[in-house]
Amino acid sequence: MAGVTAHPNTAWVTQAARNVSVRLAEFGRPVRFLIRNRDSKFVADFDDVFRADGAKIIRTPVQAPKANAHSERWVRTAREDCLDWLLIVGARHLERVLAIYVRQYNQARPHRSLELKVPDPKPRPDHVDAMSRLQRQDLLGGLLHEYEPAA
């Protein structure tokens, strides 16, 4: 979503923040909080991009590795589920693969939540048409589901 580079610096990180801000505005998803570490690449200009959108900047505590647990877990999941199985040949390839993975992660992959719902359910039009022609039959008190074409 933000871009890929081998050597990030303050200018690159600030531009990536602008890109993320614009993309989130396109989706109508305002940023309420930005949790970031204390890396020297995150300068005041970086924070100002998100403050302009109304976000509260929260810096992680010094020497607290568990404070970044959610982002570290997502990176681990992306590596184990996707990147460890592919040979990435360049930055453009990596961006494309991650874009597809993020879409699948948020719109198709069930998460550990109530009823195994996906975070951002956006059914595809062809998927909706196919599902509307199916008839569902619950078995074993709803434990198993069988689908068959509707007459």
C-alpha positions in Angstrom: 0.0 0.0 0.0 2.8 2.4 0.8 5.6 1.2 -1.5 8.8 -0.8 -1.4 12.4 0.3 -1.2 15.7 -1.2 -0.2 17.0 2.0 1.4 14.3 4.0 3.1 15.2 7.5 4.3 13.2 10.4 5.8 12.1 11.8 2.4 10.9 8.4 1.2 9.1 7.6 4.4 7.3 11.0 4.4 6.2 10.5 0.7 5.0 7.0 1.6 2.9 8.6 4.4 1.3 11.0 1.9 0.5 8.0 -0.4 -1.1 6.1 2.4 -3.1 9.2 3.5 -4.4 9.7 -0.1 -5.3 6.0 -0.5 -7.2 5.9 2.8 -9.1 9.1 1.9 -10.1 7.4 -1.4 -11.5 4.5 0.6 -13.3 6.8 3.1 -11.3 5.3 5.9 -10.0 8.1 8.2 -7.0 7.4 10.4 -7.8 7.8 14.1 -4.5 6.6 15.5 -1.0 6.0 14.2 1.2 3.8 16.3 4.8 4.0 15.3 8.2 3.2 16.7 10.9 5.8 17.4 13.0 5.2 14.3 14.9 8.4 13.2 13.3 8.1 9.8 10.0 9.2 11.2 10.5 13.0 11.4 8.0 15.7 12.2 6.9 15.9 8.6 5.9 12.3 8.7 3.7 12.9 11.8 2.3 16.1 10.3 0.9 14.1 7.3 -1.3 12.1 9.6 -2.1 14.9 12.1 -3.5 16.9 9.1 -6.0 14.0 8.7 -6.9 14.2 12.4 -4.9 11.2 13.6 -3.4 11.0 17.0 0.3 9.9 16.9 1.3 7.3 19.5 5.0 6.5 19.7 5.9 3.1 21.2 7.8 3.1 24.5 11.6 2.9 24.4 13.0 -0.7 24.4 9.5 -2.3 24.5 9.5 -5.0 21.7 6.0 -6.2 22.6 4.5 -2.8 21.9 4.7 -3.5 18.1 3.1 -6.9 18.5 0.3 -6.4 16.0 2.4 -5.1 13.2 5.1 -7.8 13.8 2.4 -10.5 13.7 1.1 -9.2 10.4 4.5 -9.1 8.9 5.1 -12.7 10.1 1.8 -13.8 8.6 2.5 -12.2 5.3 5.9 -13.9 5.2 4.7 -17.3 6.2 1.5 -17.4 4.1 2.8 -15.6 1.0 6.4 -14.4 0.6 8.2 -17.6 1.8 6.5 -19.5 -1.0 7.6 -17.2 -3.9 10.7 -16.0 -5.5 10.5 -12.3 -5.7 12.4 -10.8 -8.6 12.1 -7.1 -8.0 10.5 -4.2 -6.2 7.6 -4.0 -8.7 6.9 -7.8 -8.3 7.0 -7.5 -4.5 4.5 -4.6 -4.6 2.1 -6.5 -6.9 2.3 -9.7 -4.8 1.7 -7.8 -1.6 -1.2 -5.9 -3.0 -2.9 -9.1 -4.1 -2.1 -10.7 -0.7 -3.5 -7.7 1.3 -6.7 -7.8 -0.8 -7.1 -11.5 -0.2 -6.2 -11.1 3.5 -8.9 -8.4 4.1 -11.6 -9.6 1.8 -11.5 -13.4 1.5 -9.5 -14.9 4.3 -11.5 -15.7 7.5 -10.1 -14.3 10.7 -10.4 -15.3 14.3 -13.4 -13.2 15.0 -17.1 -13.8 15.6 -18.5 -16.1 12.9 -15.1 -16.1 11.1 -16.0 -13.0 9.2 -13.5 -11.2 7.0 -12.5 -7.6 8.0 -13.6 -6.0 4.8 -16.3 -8.1 3.0 -16.7 -6.9 -0.6 -18.3 -9.6 -2.6 -17.4 -9.7 -6.3 -20.4 -9.3 -8.7 -19.7 -12.7 -10.3 -19.5 -14.3 -6.8 -22.9 -12.8 -5.8 -24.6 -14.1 -8.9 -23.3 -17.6 -8.3 -24.2 -17.6 -4.7 -27.8 -16.4 -5.4 -28.3 -19.6 -7.5 -27.3 -21.9 -4.7 -29.6 -23.5 -2.1 -28.1 -24.2 1.4 -29.0 -27.2 3.5 -27.8 -27.3 7.1 -26.8 -30.7 8.5 -25.9 -31.7 12.1 -27.6 -28.7 13.6 -25.8 -26.3 11.4 -22.4 -27.8 11.9 -22.1 -28.8 8.2 -23.5 -27.1 5.2 -24.3 -28.5 1.8 -25.0 -26.4 -1.2 -26.8 -27.4 -4.4 -28.1 -25.5 -7.4 -31.5 -24.1 -6.9 -34.2 -25.4 -9.2 
